[in-house]
Amino acid sequence: MNSIFATMISMTSIIAPCIVLGACCYFLSKRTVVEAILMTIGAGMGLVINVLYLFMPMLTSYKNIPYTDISKYYTVIGIFNLIASLCFAIGFLILVTNTVKKNTDFTNQFPKSID
């Protein structure tokens, strides 16, 4: 009973990646641009990896996998996590850069007052 409760409590860590993935999918549905695609791929992979990290201890204890194999699995998942984080970060950086460029162009369009 305690392990079920602990698992349910630990599943609350999935809420934030779900919200981020939802926001990225909404952004992708509104504008199909490179930054939206990269951020959606990164957020989706991040959510899957977060779920894998959550259930990995249960899977390894159920199958009685030796520690050397477990460390290999965590290494592979960590590499995919790095790729997902890089995709999201590059997409976010492109989004911020494009937004800053648009804001500077927008402020230069207003006429100056001649007081």
C-alpha contacts under 8 A as a table, 3 or more apart, distances in Angstrom:
res1	aa1	res2	aa2	distance
1	M	4	I	5.26
1	M	5	F	6.36
2	N	5	F	5.09
2	N	6	A	6.03
3	S	6	A	4.96
3	S	7	T	6.02
4	I	7	T	5.07
4	I	8	M	6.21
5	F	8	M	5.07
5	F	9	I	6.20
6	A	9	I	5.10
6	A	10	S	6.10
7	T	10	S	5.06
7	T	11	M	6.16
8	M	11	M	5.12
8	M	12	T	7.14
9	I	12	T	5.71
10	S	13	S	5.97
10	S	54	L	7.43
11	M	14	I	5.63
11	M	15	I	7.78
11	M	54	L	7.39
12	T	15	I	5.59
13	S	16	A	6.60
13	S	17	P	7.84
14	I	17	P	5.58
14	I	18	C	6.25
14	I	47	L	7.16
14	I	50	N	6.95
14	I	51	V	7.21
15	I	18	C	5.22
15	I	19	I	6.34
16	A	19	I	5.13
16	A	20	V	6.24
17	P	20	V	5.02
17	P	21	L	6.04
17	P	43	A	6.86
17	P	46	G	7.12
17	P	47	L	5.49
18	C	21	L	5.10
18	C	22	G	6.06
18	C	47	L	6.77
19	I	22	G	5.03
19	I	23	A	6.17
20	V	23	A	5.12
20	V	24	C	6.15
20	V	43	A	6.54
21	L	24	C	5.04
21	L	25	C	6.07
21	L	40	T	6.34
21	L	43	A	5.14
21	L	44	G	6.02
21	L	47	L	7.66
22	G	25	C	5.12
22	G	26	Y	6.15
23	A	26	Y	5.07
23	A	27	F	6.16
24	C	27	F	5.01
24	C	28	L	6.05
24	C	36	A	6.51
24	C	39	M	6.24
24	C	40	T	5.09
24	C	43	A	7.37
25	C	28	L	4.92
25	C	29	S	6.10
25	C	36	A	7.90
25	C	40	T	6.09
26	Y	29	S	5.08
26	Y	30	K	6.35
27	F	30	K	5.19
27	F	31	R	6.06
27	F	32	T	7.94
27	F	36	A	6.25
28	L	31	R	5.22
28	L	32	T	5.21
28	L	33	V	7.31
28	L	36	A	5.06
28	L	37	I	6.51
28	L	40	T	7.35
29	S	32	T	6.57
31	R	36	A	7.24
32	T	36	A	6.40
32	T	37	I	7.05
33	V	36	A	5.44
33	V	37	I	6.39
34	V	37	I	5.15
34	V	38	L	6.15
34	V	91	G	7.11
35	E	38	L	5.16
35	E	39	M	6.03
35	E	90	I	7.53
35	E	91	G	4.06
35	E	92	F	6.50
35	E	94	I	5.92
35	E	95	L	5.85
36	A	39	M	5.19
36	A	40	T	6.04
36	A	91	G	6.60
37	I	40	T	5.20
37	I	41	I	6.15
37	I	91	G	7.57
38	L	41	I	5.20
38	L	42	G	6.10
38	L	87	C	5.26
38	L	88	F	5.77
38	L	90	I	7.24
38	L	91	G	4.98
39	M	42	G	5.09
39	M	43	A	5.97
39	M	87	C	6.27
39	M	88	F	4.25
39	M	89	A	7.39
39	M	90	I	7.83
39	M	91	G	5.10
39	M	92	F	6.56
40	T	43	A	5.11
40	T	44	G	5.93
40	T	88	F	7.29
41	I	44	G	5.20
41	I	45	M	6.08
41	I	84	A	7.06
41	I	87	C	6.92
41	I	88	F	7.21
42	G	45	M	5.28
42	G	46	G	5.93
42	G	83	I	7.63
42	G	84	A	4.19
42	G	85	S	5.88
42	G	86	L	7.35
42	G	87	C	5.01
42	G	88	F	4.47
43	A	46	G	4.91
43	A	47	L	6.15
43	A	84	A	7.03
43	A	85	S	7.94
43	A	88	F	6.48
44	G	47	L	5.19
44	G	48	V	6.39
45	M	48	V	5.15
45	M	49	I	6.07
45	M	80	F	7.81
45	M	81	N	7.38
45	M	84	A	5.65
46	G	49	I	5.06
46	G	50	N	5.99
46	G	81	N	6.37
46	G	84	A	5.90
46	G	85	S	7.20
47	L	50	N	5.02
47	L	51	V	6.30
48	V	51	V	5.18
48	V	52	L	6.26
49	I	52	L	4.89
49	I	53	Y	6.12
49	I	77	I	6.82
49	I	80	F	7.76
49	I	81	N	6.54
50	N	53	Y	5.11
50	N	54	L	6.20
51	V	54	L	4.94
51	V	55	F	6.28
52	L	55	F	5.30
52	L	56	M	5.66
53	Y	56	M	5.29
53	Y	57	P	7.69
54	L	57	P	7.20
55	F	58	M	5.41
55	F	59	L	6.28
56	M	59	L	5.07
56	M	60	T	6.08
57	P	60	T	5.22
57	P	61	S	6.14
58	M	61	S	5.26
58	M	62	Y	6.01
59	L	62	Y	5.11
59	L	63	K	6.15
60	T	63	K	5.31
60	T	64	N	5.73
60	T	65	I	5.33
60	T	70	I	7.15
61	S	64	N	5.05
61	S	65	I	6.90
65	I	69	D	6.55
65	I	70	I	6.65
66	P	69	D	5.59
66	P	70	I	6.43
67	Y	70	I	4.94
67	Y	71	S	6.16
68	T	71	S	5.28
68	T	72	K	6.49
69	D	72	K	5.06
69	D	73	Y	6.37
70	I	73	Y	5.12
70	I	74	Y	6.25
71	S	74	Y	5.06
71	S	75	T	6.07
72	K	75	T	5.02
72	K	76	V	6.29
73	Y	76	V	5.24
73	Y	77	I	6.18
74	Y	77	I	5.05
74	Y	78	G	5.91
75	T	78	G	4.97
75	T	79	I	6.29
76	V	79	I	5.19
76	V	80	F	6.46
77	I	80	F	5.15
77	I	81	N	6.08
78	G	81	N	4.84
78	G	82	L	6.16
79	I	82	L	5.04
79	I	83	I	6.38
80	F	83	I	5.04
80	F	84	A	6.12
81	N	84	A	5.03
81	N	85	S	6.03
82	L	85	S	5.12
82	L	86	L	6.09
83	I	86	L	5.11
83	I	87	C	6.18
84	A	87	C	5.15
84	A	88	F	6.26
85	S	88	F	5.18
85	S	89	A	5.97
86	L	89	A	5.02
86	L	90	I	5.94
87	C	90	I	5.34
87	C	91	G	6.14
88	F	91	G	5.17
88	F	92	F	6.03
89	A	92	F	5.03
89	A	93	L	6.01
90	I	93	L	5.03
90	I	94	I	6.19
91	G	94	I	5.17
91	G	95	L	6.19
92	F	95	L	4.98
92	F	96	V	6.16
93	L	96	V	5.17
93	L	97	T	6.08
94	I	97	T	5.09
94	I	98	N	6.08
95	L	98	N	5.24
95	L	99	T	6.06
96	V	99	T	5.05
96	V	100	V	6.10
97	T	100	V	5.25
97	T	101	K	6.22
98	N	101	K	5.12
98	N	102	K	6.19
99	T	102	K	5.15
99	T	103	N	6.21
100	V	103	N	5.12
100	V	104	T	6.37
101	K	104	T	5.38
101	K	105	D	6.39
102	K	105	D	5.15
102	K	106	F	6.08
103	N	106	F	4.95
103	N	107	T	6.31
104	T	107	T	5.38
104	T	108	N	6.48
105	D	108	N	5.40
105	D	109	Q	6.78
106	F	109	Q	5.53
106	F	110	F	7.73
107	T	110	F	6.13
108	N	111	P	7.87
